[in-house]
Structures are given as structure tokens and as C-alpha cells.
Amino acid sequence: MFGINDPGIWIIYLLAFLCLGFSIWFGIKYWNYDEESSNSSKSDKI
């Protein structure tokens, strides 16, 4: 498929796409995590 017959290459491509998907998920989930936690601690101090 696509001229790549070595299964090792397919595993590397699969891992690269899994890492890409994880980084997108992690970025969306924790987009404003630090700002929200620091805002709540600032309001507690006032």
C-alpha cells in the first residue's frame, strides 16, 4: 500500500498519528486550565 511494504514503517506512521491525536486532545482539554486555576486562587486571596 502506497509503495511501503515494510511493517516497521507502518508502525512508525501509526505511532506518529496517535501522538498527533493525543496532542490535539490534550491541547483542547487543557487549553485554559492554568488560567482557571490561577483565577480561583486569586479570588480566594482577596
PyMOL CGO cylinders between C-alpha atoms (Angstrom):
from pymol import cmd
from pymol.cgo import CYLINDER

trace = [
    CYLINDER, 0.00, 0.00, 0.00, 1.37, 3.41, -1.06, 0.3, 1, 1, 1, 1, 1, 1,
    CYLINDER, 1.37, 3.41, -1.06, 4.60, 1.67, -2.07, 0.3, 1, 1, 1, 1, 1, 1,
    CYLINDER, 4.60, 1.67, -2.07, 5.63, 0.97, 1.53, 0.3, 1, 1, 1, 1, 1, 1,
    CYLINDER, 5.63, 0.97, 1.53, 5.84, -2.75, 2.17, 0.3, 1, 1, 1, 1, 1, 1,
    CYLINDER, 5.84, -2.75, 2.17, 7.77, -2.75, 5.44, 0.3, 1, 1, 1, 1, 1, 1,
    CYLINDER, 7.77, -2.75, 5.44, 5.51, -3.20, 8.51, 0.3, 1, 1, 1, 1, 1, 1,
    CYLINDER, 5.51, -3.20, 8.51, 8.00, -1.28, 10.65, 0.3, 1, 1, 1, 1, 1, 1,
    CYLINDER, 8.00, -1.28, 10.65, 7.36, 1.85, 8.61, 0.3, 1, 1, 1, 1, 1, 1,
    CYLINDER, 7.36, 1.85, 8.61, 3.60, 1.43, 9.05, 0.3, 1, 1, 1, 1, 1, 1,
    CYLINDER, 3.60, 1.43, 9.05, 4.06, 1.13, 12.83, 0.3, 1, 1, 1, 1, 1, 1,
    CYLINDER, 4.06, 1.13, 12.83, 6.06, 4.37, 12.90, 0.3, 1, 1, 1, 1, 1, 1,
    CYLINDER, 6.06, 4.37, 12.90, 3.38, 6.17, 10.87, 0.3, 1, 1, 1, 1, 1, 1,
    CYLINDER, 3.38, 6.17, 10.87, 0.68, 4.80, 13.17, 0.3, 1, 1, 1, 1, 1, 1,
    CYLINDER, 0.68, 4.80, 13.17, 2.55, 5.96, 16.27, 0.3, 1, 1, 1, 1, 1, 1,
    CYLINDER, 2.55, 5.96, 16.27, 3.07, 9.40, 14.72, 0.3, 1, 1, 1, 1, 1, 1,
    CYLINDER, 3.07, 9.40, 14.72, -0.67, 9.78, 14.06, 0.3, 1, 1, 1, 1, 1, 1,
    CYLINDER, -0.67, 9.78, 14.06, -1.50, 8.53, 17.55, 0.3, 1, 1, 1, 1, 1, 1,
    CYLINDER, -1.50, 8.53, 17.55, 0.85, 11.13, 19.03, 0.3, 1, 1, 1, 1, 1, 1,
    CYLINDER, 0.85, 11.13, 19.03, -0.74, 13.80, 16.86, 0.3, 1, 1, 1, 1, 1, 1,
    CYLINDER, -0.74, 13.80, 16.86, -4.22, 12.80, 18.01, 0.3, 1, 1, 1, 1, 1, 1,
    CYLINDER, -4.22, 12.80, 18.01, -3.15, 12.75, 21.65, 0.3, 1, 1, 1, 1, 1, 1,
    CYLINDER, -3.15, 12.75, 21.65, -1.55, 16.18, 21.41, 0.3, 1, 1, 1, 1, 1, 1,
    CYLINDER, -1.55, 16.18, 21.41, -4.69, 17.64, 19.82, 0.3, 1, 1, 1, 1, 1, 1,
    CYLINDER, -4.69, 17.64, 19.82, -6.89, 16.07, 22.52, 0.3, 1, 1, 1, 1, 1, 1,
    CYLINDER, -6.89, 16.07, 22.52, -4.57, 17.24, 25.32, 0.3, 1, 1, 1, 1, 1, 1,
    CYLINDER, -4.57, 17.24, 25.32, -4.41, 20.76, 23.93, 0.3, 1, 1, 1, 1, 1, 1,
    CYLINDER, -4.41, 20.76, 23.93, -8.18, 21.06, 23.69, 0.3, 1, 1, 1, 1, 1, 1,
    CYLINDER, -8.18, 21.06, 23.69, -8.78, 19.59, 27.15, 0.3, 1, 1, 1, 1, 1, 1,
    CYLINDER, -8.78, 19.59, 27.15, -6.22, 21.74, 28.98, 0.3, 1, 1, 1, 1, 1, 1,
    CYLINDER, -6.22, 21.74, 28.98, -6.49, 24.90, 26.87, 0.3, 1, 1, 1, 1, 1, 1,
    CYLINDER, -6.49, 24.90, 26.87, -7.26, 27.31, 29.74, 0.3, 1, 1, 1, 1, 1, 1,
    CYLINDER, -7.26, 27.31, 29.74, -6.51, 25.05, 32.68, 0.3, 1, 1, 1, 1, 1, 1,
    CYLINDER, -6.51, 25.05, 32.68, -3.78, 27.25, 34.22, 0.3, 1, 1, 1, 1, 1, 1,
    CYLINDER, -3.78, 27.25, 34.22, -5.76, 30.45, 33.84, 0.3, 1, 1, 1, 1, 1, 1,
    CYLINDER, -5.76, 30.45, 33.84, -8.85, 29.00, 35.51, 0.3, 1, 1, 1, 1, 1, 1,
    CYLINDER, -8.85, 29.00, 35.51, -6.92, 27.54, 38.43, 0.3, 1, 1, 1, 1, 1, 1,
    CYLINDER, -6.92, 27.54, 38.43, -4.91, 30.75, 38.96, 0.3, 1, 1, 1, 1, 1, 1,
    CYLINDER, -4.91, 30.75, 38.96, -8.08, 32.90, 38.80, 0.3, 1, 1, 1, 1, 1, 1,
    CYLINDER, -8.08, 32.90, 38.80, -9.78, 30.89, 41.52, 0.3, 1, 1, 1, 1, 1, 1,
    CYLINDER, -9.78, 30.89, 41.52, -6.72, 31.12, 43.77, 0.3, 1, 1, 1, 1, 1, 1,
    CYLINDER, -6.72, 31.12, 43.77, -6.55, 34.90, 43.23, 0.3, 1, 1, 1, 1, 1, 1,
    CYLINDER, -6.55, 34.90, 43.23, -10.19, 35.32, 44.24, 0.3, 1, 1, 1, 1, 1, 1,
    CYLINDER, -10.19, 35.32, 44.24, -9.59, 33.25, 47.37, 0.3, 1, 1, 1, 1, 1, 1,
    CYLINDER, -9.59, 33.25, 47.37, -6.80, 35.60, 48.47, 0.3, 1, 1, 1, 1, 1, 1,
    CYLINDER, -6.80, 35.60, 48.47, -8.91, 38.77, 48.15, 0.3, 1, 1, 1, 1, 1, 1,
]
cmd.load_cgo(trace, "trace")
